[in-house]
Amino acid sequence: MVALNPVLAAVLRNTLGRRRGVTGCLFTFHRAARPEDWASLPDRDFYVDIGFLDRLLAYLARHGWSVVTIEEAIRRSAAGDPSKFVNFSIDDCYRDTFELVVPLFRKHGVPVTLFVTTGIPDGTHVMWQAGLEQTVRERDTVVLDGKIVDVASPARKRAVYNAKARAWEGREPLEYAAFCAANAVDTGAVYANHAMTWEMIEAVVDDPHVEIGSHTVHHPHVASLSEEAAFCELERSRLRLEERLDIEVHHFAFPYGRAGDCGPRDFALAGKAGYRSASTTRKGLLTAGADPLHLPRNTLNGRHQQMHHAELHLTGISGLAARVLNRV
Ligand SMILES: [Zn+2]
């Protein structure tokens, strides 16, 4: 994210939008936390402060943005609807989606899209991030590579979490299993603390403020899979949601979602797997007549929780900057 003077962001707002035929802005995030928990979160970039989200929803209402479902967003894009709209989608579906996020959107009377990784409620997904984070957060020391490591202060917790998450990349389930064994982590308790269950999803499925979409079965980097395996991930998660919840699922979001994680082959597969839309995490705005099988989304994260950061997304400036800097 480039830093930009908030005044400049405001000046550029509508002019950029009008020139590029902009219709809407899709936001995404993964987890939410209460303000009082913020200081002790080791992986805080992965969260949005629920208090900030509350203020952002109020700001959007004050400035004439309507919050819509993905279904409505792609309808408006296809129709060239010039009204200002945003969508919020939350990926994976952790327990805080049920406890904090859905109630907040209900309070504001606006919809939120849940992109469910079906392996989470099915109990087959390895929740290594949550497990590593919870253990580092709760303890003063942890055992890493046979050594006792100090994680007593919030700064140490963040540093150790980030170093391990980076070091484990590509072999997380294996590394997490070794970490749990060395630290006597109760993986069942971690799962219960962090996973959204089918019962929680069933409790919100008929809520008019909730739209359910799919986010694969196992949360892979789809582009790295064979065509057959990729199709399977896309189709099986849709079928699982439809069968378990007795609904139709029309929308999909690619895990990770950047240029290296999903490409033209995968966008076509999403159509073949029965989806009307597929979302990425490439920054930018939803323009009139955009291809719904590779929608841009702007990620909200813990580092950038000020209204002018949201404005960079709403104006399309962050998407423009990402393309200029080739960070897609
Ligand atoms: Zn995800």
Boltz pocket constraint, residues with backbone or C-beta under 6 A from the ligand:
constraints:
  - pocket:
      binder: B
      contacts: [[A, 91], [A, 92], [A, 215], [A, 219], [A, 254], [A, 255], [A, 256]]
      max_distance: 6.0
